Amino acid sequence: MLTSSNLLPVTKIALLLAVLFLTLPSSAQDIKILNRSNPGEHFEVKQYLSRDKLNVVVFHSSHSPACQKLREPLEGLARRRRDLAISLVDVDRRGSQEIDWKSPLVRQYNLRLVPYVYIIDAEGNSVAEGHEARKKILEWTELGF
């Protein structure tokens, strides 16, 4: 039972734990949507690449079942692989009710399918793209990387 005499030590311990929790790095990293403010419009992906990690960039549509299916493996990788920077690029302009195949972004990158995956190293060089990159992500997931 807490009394006024032992409340102060409990408060100090709670405060210390709160400070530690807020200052420790999180174990999971978020998957960023790079073009959240202007989806589907012209966008230069290379400007947003991490310079100290392997980049996984996925062009996606919220209207694509295949994109939704790939989301879970990506989230798993984001939790386990601190060496990866995983990002999404939304191909759909605001208000789209289906995959926006006529968006400026789709035309800019000449996309024919989504999800379309690029794996890019820290120097900006392509490691894998398309089917090969998607396959690599699924292999990493199956192997527990």
C-alpha positions as CSV (number, residue, x, y, z in Angstrom):
1,M,0.0,0.0,0.0
2,L,1.3,3.4,-0.9
3,T,1.6,6.0,1.8
4,S,2.9,9.5,1.7
5,S,6.2,8.3,3.2
6,N,6.9,5.8,0.3
7,L,5.2,7.8,-2.5
8,L,8.3,9.9,-3.2
9,P,10.6,7.0,-4.0
10,V,8.0,5.4,-6.2
11,T,7.5,8.7,-8.0
12,K,11.3,9.1,-8.6
13,I,11.5,5.5,-10.0
14,A,8.6,6.2,-12.3
15,L,10.1,9.4,-13.5
16,L,13.5,7.7,-14.1
17,L,11.8,4.9,-16.1
18,A,9.9,7.5,-18.2
19,V,13.2,9.3,-19.0
20,L,14.9,6.1,-19.9
21,F,12.1,5.0,-22.1
22,L,12.0,8.3,-24.0
23,T,15.8,8.5,-24.5
24,L,16.4,4.9,-25.7
25,P,16.3,4.3,-29.4
26,S,13.3,2.4,-30.6
27,S,13.8,-1.2,-31.6
28,A,11.6,-0.8,-34.7
29,Q,11.8,1.8,-37.4
30,D,8.8,3.2,-39.3
31,I,8.1,2.7,-42.9
32,K,8.1,6.2,-44.4
33,I,5.8,7.4,-47.1
34,L,8.1,9.8,-48.9
35,N,5.6,11.7,-50.9
36,R,2.8,11.9,-48.3
37,S,2.2,15.6,-48.9
38,N,1.9,15.3,-52.6
39,P,1.0,11.7,-53.6
40,G,0.9,10.7,-57.3
41,E,2.7,13.9,-58.4
42,H,6.2,14.3,-59.9
43,F,8.7,13.3,-57.2
44,E,12.5,12.8,-57.0
45,V,13.1,9.7,-54.9
46,K,16.9,10.0,-54.9
47,Q,16.7,13.2,-52.8
48,Y,15.2,11.2,-49.9
49,L,17.5,8.2,-49.9
50,S,19.3,7.3,-46.7
51,R,23.1,7.8,-47.0
52,D,24.0,5.2,-44.4
53,K,21.6,2.3,-45.1
54,L,20.4,0.0,-47.9
55,N,17.3,1.6,-49.3
56,V,14.1,-0.3,-50.1
57,V,11.8,1.9,-52.1
58,V,8.3,0.6,-53.0
59,F,6.0,2.4,-55.4
60,H,2.6,1.4,-54.1
61,S,-1.1,2.0,-54.3
62,S,-3.6,1.6,-51.5
63,H,-6.0,0.2,-54.2
64,S,-3.7,-2.7,-55.0
65,P,-4.2,-6.1,-53.2
66,A,-0.6,-7.0,-54.1
67,C,0.7,-3.8,-52.4
68,Q,-1.4,-4.6,-49.3
69,K,0.0,-8.2,-49.2
70,L,3.6,-6.9,-49.4
71,R,3.1,-4.5,-46.5
72,E,3.3,-7.2,-43.8
73,P,6.7,-8.5,-44.9
74,L,8.0,-4.9,-45.2
75,E,6.9,-4.1,-41.7
76,G,8.6,-7.3,-40.4
77,L,11.8,-6.3,-42.2
78,A,11.6,-2.8,-40.7
79,R,11.4,-4.3,-37.2
80,R,14.3,-6.7,-37.7
81,R,16.7,-4.9,-40.1
82,R,18.2,-1.7,-38.8
83,D,20.5,-1.6,-41.8
84,L,17.5,-1.0,-44.2
85,A,15.6,2.3,-44.8
86,I,12.2,1.2,-46.1
87,S,10.1,3.8,-47.8
88,L,6.9,3.9,-49.8
89,V,6.0,6.2,-52.7
90,D,2.3,6.6,-53.3
91,V,1.4,6.5,-57.0
92,D,-2.2,7.6,-56.5
93,R,-3.2,11.2,-56.6
94,R,-5.6,12.4,-53.9
95,G,-9.2,11.3,-54.6
96,S,-8.2,8.3,-56.7
97,Q,-10.7,5.4,-56.4
98,E,-8.4,2.9,-58.1
99,I,-4.7,2.6,-59.1
100,D,-3.9,5.9,-60.8
101,W,-2.1,4.7,-63.9
102,K,-2.3,8.2,-65.4
103,S,-0.6,10.0,-62.4
104,P,2.4,12.2,-63.2
105,L,4.5,9.9,-60.9
106,V,3.5,6.7,-62.8
107,R,4.5,8.4,-66.0
108,Q,7.7,9.8,-64.6
109,Y,9.0,6.3,-63.5
110,N,7.2,4.5,-66.4
111,L,5.5,2.1,-64.0
112,R,3.6,-0.8,-65.5
113,L,2.8,-2.6,-62.2
114,V,2.6,-2.0,-58.5
115,P,4.1,-2.7,-56.1
116,Y,7.3,-1.8,-57.9
117,V,10.4,-2.2,-55.7
118,Y,13.8,-0.7,-55.9
119,I,16.7,-1.7,-53.7
120,I,19.3,1.1,-53.8
121,D,22.6,1.3,-51.9
122,A,23.8,4.2,-49.8
123,E,25.6,5.7,-52.7
124,G,22.4,5.8,-54.8
125,N,23.3,2.8,-57.0
126,S,20.6,0.3,-58.0
127,V,21.1,-3.1,-56.4
128,A,17.9,-4.7,-57.7
129,E,14.6,-3.6,-59.0
130,G,11.2,-4.9,-60.0
131,H,10.6,-8.6,-59.7
132,E,14.2,-9.3,-58.6
133,A,14.0,-6.8,-55.8
134,R,10.6,-8.0,-54.6
135,K,11.9,-11.6,-54.6
136,K,14.9,-10.5,-52.5
137,I,12.5,-8.9,-49.9
138,L,10.5,-12.1,-49.7
139,E,13.7,-14.2,-49.4
140,W,14.9,-11.9,-46.5
141,T,11.5,-12.4,-44.8
142,E,11.5,-16.2,-45.2
143,L,15.1,-16.5,-43.9
144,G,14.3,-14.3,-40.9
145,F,16.7,-11.5,-41.8
